[in-house]
Amino acid sequence: MKFLTLLFSLLAGSLLAAAGFMWLGAGEIYDYQDSFDLARDGQEIEVVVVLAGGKGRIPLAVDLWKKIRARRGEKNEPVLFLSGVGPYTGVEAFRSQGVPEETIRLFTGTNLVFENVSENTFENAQLFASFARQKSWKKVLLVTASYHMRRAEFILRRALDRDVQLKTETLDAGHFGRNEWRKDAYSIRVTAIEYIKWLYYRYSY
């Protein structure tokens, strides 16, 4: 009986310690700063890659693509690369997130890539890096959500060749920020899970 009590106490203590560690440390995933500046980088970006697993990412990427396209000109327009779109292929990936039809019509077979094979961030990065080598892309803009960006950038930088310049632009997703993530149960859960994933890749990849 005493052994079981001791075991339970140790287990409870470990769980409390882990919870405290998560509560204090998980906000680390928001400690980054976006590097993309339209005025400085707009004419240089060759491809906008969006990790399309969350709401709002595609519309932001499309908006950035349009702004970069305006800077580069139609004859030298950038490519929009949608990674991990899942079951949504073709224009349905746009329509499902409310991209206007007049914007959808700007995309052709040469300025748009749908990648619906990858199922996680690691696969997103590996498949995109393969395309980047084939197309000789050297100026890349990464778009994803704030809770996902630090890990996504980390993994993608390791997948890409060293001479590729990677810029980032983050989707502001509600309570997902350094000082906001503790405000509701959903953002706490997402942040905690993402923090575990971040630690795994940071120390094993």
NORBELDA-V193352 format. One record per pair of residues at least 6 apart in sequence whose C-alpha atoms are under 6 Angstrom apart, sorted by sequence separation. I is the first residue (numbers start at 1). J is the second residue. D is the distance in Angstrom with one decimal. If there is no record, write none. Layout:
i->I j->J d->D
i->I j->J d->D
This chain:
i->118 j->124 d->5.4
i->175 j->181 d->5.1
i->181 j->187 d->5.3
i->182 j->188 d->5.4
i->181 j->188 d->5.8
i->69 j->77 d->5.0
i->146 j->170 d->5.5
i->141 j->166 d->5.9
i->145 j->170 d->5.5
i->146 j->171 d->5.9
i->42 j->68 d->4.9
i->138 j->164 d->4.3
i->139 j->165 d->5.0
i->140 j->166 d->4.9
i->141 j->167 d->4.7
i->142 j->168 d->4.8
i->143 j->169 d->5.2
i->144 j->170 d->5.5
i->145 j->171 d->4.6
i->138 j->165 d->5.9
i->141 j->168 d->5.5
i->143 j->170 d->5.8
i->144 j->171 d->5.9
i->43 j->71 d->5.4
i->43 j->72 d->5.0
i->147 j->176 d->6.0
i->86 j->116 d->4.9
i->129 j->159 d->5.9
i->47 j->78 d->5.2
i->52 j->83 d->5.9
i->81 j->112 d->6.0
i->84 j->115 d->5.8
i->85 j->116 d->5.0
i->125 j->156 d->5.0
i->129 j->160 d->5.1
i->46 j->78 d->4.7
i->47 j->79 d->4.5
i->48 j->80 d->4.9
i->49 j->81 d->4.6
i->50 j->82 d->5.3
i->51 j->83 d->5.1
i->52 j->84 d->5.8
i->79 j->111 d->4.3
i->80 j->112 d->4.9
i->81 j->113 d->4.7
i->82 j->114 d->5.1
i->83 j->115 d->4.8
i->84 j->116 d->4.9
i->47 j->80 d->5.8
i->48 j->81 d->5.9
i->49 j->82 d->6.0
i->52 j->85 d->5.5
i->79 j->112 d->5.5
i->82 j->115 d->5.9
i->126 j->159 d->5.9
i->84 j->118 d->5.2
i->83 j->124 d->5.9
i->151 j->198 d->5.4
i->57 j->144 d->5.9
i->50 j->142 d->6.0
i->46 j->139 d->5.4
i->47 j->140 d->5.2
i->48 j->141 d->4.8
i->49 j->142 d->5.1
i->50 j->143 d->4.7
i->51 j->144 d->5.6
i->45 j->139 d->4.9
i->50 j->144 d->6.0
i->45 j->140 d->5.7
i->29 j->150 d->5.9
i->36 j->167 d->5.1
i->35 j->167 d->5.2
i->36 j->168 d->5.4
i->35 j->168 d->5.3
i->36 j->169 d->6.0
i->34 j->168 d->5.1
i->34 j->169 d->5.5
i->30 j->177 d->6.0
i->30 j->178 d->5.3
i->27 j->178 d->5.3
i->26 j->192 d->6.0
i->26 j->195 d->5.4
